[in-house]
């Protein structure tokens, strides 16, 4: 018969199979950070750069590595008092993806 531990495992596997699991937590304020292709240099102040990495392949249907990378960039922007990020560089090596983000505070 099913016990509590088996039920938890089944629920967890179901959530993963539905693609509902997120592995990077969103920090408060990250929902207001914009991912853009370019910025108006007269309206934006450069806050810095950050490199983040996530294990996993981007082409896997059960893996959210691209979403997690962007979330890490947005979280870093909040920590650096920025509200806009640009992905400068993306790399994938074996099972690890990395990205370099420029972080801006745009008016």
Secondary structure, 3 states (H helix, E strand, C coil): CCCHHHHHHHHHHHHHHCCCCCCCCCCCCHHHCEECCCCCCCCEEEEEEEEEEEECCCCCCCCCHHHHHHHHHHHHHHHCCCCEEEEEEEEEECCEEEEEEEEEEEC
